[in-house]
């Protein structure tokens, strides 16, 4: 991507003017959008309790199409457009080990995974049984492997997953896959300096981080080695990045870290992922989203555009990272061009339901928390939820996030699908269908529905026809579009205070303005490159503990509601104390 040397907030108004124009044009929905978490047929785990999982994604582009390998998926996924995904089952590949990885070598796709001694290849990955064994004598049986082919045709192997040991790397012989030289220790944890490596949802726990999930990219002659920490069960799960002039190092931490960071919002977490270049030349990061309620490894996947600037900064842009995002059909200059300006309309709106379990009230379907959910008392036909948006609004898209309540599924079963009716109304009496899924046969646990034409309405109703198992339950009935509210105002006051005893921590405060749904905080080490993002709802303060202890930072804040996003405040310097 082109060098980005203009502060994010200064461009925000320009992009929202463009977004407003897009919203007008998209009454016929000429743009195509996606929304995180990615809607895949996430497999139910083979052990108990019953829950879905996919994590540790490796995305590769092969012959102009996308192949996604993820843990515990019972297959791998294929797409031609990053919007629609089909599952490719395979009886040959070892699909149960965690953290599979793939690399293209000499027009063939190679595969391996954690803790196995085998490598496979194929020239036809659309056929799951086309894979051939390359070797069953691979000398490494390591967790979280990654194969990287340099442009000089040298092959490297990165690995490691531990709360005690560093990450490692070694060059491999292209023919025998045996090591050339001894493995090098390349990255050690350093929680005294790097706040993002500390454990806990908010980087506030003393436990040592898990250093894992290596992934290498070569961009503009530099080697960018990303790694995940502090743990997959935390909302703070992130990828950081080190930079070198050589694939085996020495590596130094990038100035802009963490690289992929999304600790708040509906879909939290961006760690243990992969970074790839699409067929138009745009960089993307796909990472792991935590739910971790039924089990620590209950997880999903999310996709973010990546900034790669000329000053060796690499950053996944996660601002409004679980709102609708345009899928580009060309090379873009800035990730903000992908935001259509469709705002969240359903947050904390009144929800009425047919029934509910005591611990899963209707309000949990509209609280922007994937870890909570409304559950009907049953999975019977006719269970419903209605959301009152308060007044008529222009709706462009909706996302149905189904939850697992009392499910008993293990693996996949034939005909596994959610069947329902999605309707709208202006008076809560006369209903019009928005989407008829009564005969649905596709497994879509996070179905994102971009309407063919924008609709102005007040009420949204979802009525159950059938669920794959258990109760009819929704963790997020999310409605996107534009309300008729007045545009929000940025906070008149905004302060940042660094912790004198722990300089990885900053406490931010601001004056909450009326008519605001939430705030997006942008920060970074350069006032013109505020690449980090932190979103909050209904708050007037937050403590962020993911800083570099020896680094000055700049902070800015913007407000948003169902109409649009305000301008950002002037960058505020946070010096080293």
Buried (B, 14 or more C-beta within 10 A) or exposed (E): BEEBEEBBBBBBBEBBEBBBEBBEEBEEBEBBBBBBBBBBBBBBBEEEEBBBBBBBBBBBBBEEBBBBBBBBBBBBBBBEBBBEBEBBEBEBBBBBBBBBBBBBBEEBBBBBBBBBEBBBBBBEBEEBEBBEEBBEEBBBEBBBBBBBBBEEEBBBBBBBBBBEEBBBBBBBEEEEBEBEEEBBEBBEBEBEBBBBBBBBBBBBBEEBBBBBBBBBBBBEEBBBBBBBBBBBBBBBBBBBBBBBEEBBBEBEBBBBBBBBBBBBBBBBBBBBBBBBBBBEEBBBBBBBBBBBBBBEBBBBBBBBBBBBBEEBBBBBBBBBBBBBBBBBEEEBEBBBBBBBBBBBBBBEBEBEBBBBBEEBBBBBBBBBBBBBBBBBBBBBBEBBBBBBBBEBBBBBBBBBBBBBBBBEBBEBEEEBBBBBBBBBBBEEEEBEEBBEBEEBEEBBBBBBBBBEEBBEBBBBBBBBBBBBBBBBBBBBBBBBBBBEBEBBBBBEEBEBEBBEEBBBBBBBBBEEBEEBBBBBBBBBBBBEBBBBBBBBBEBBEBBBBBBBBEBBBBBBBBBBBBBBBBBBBEBBEBEEE
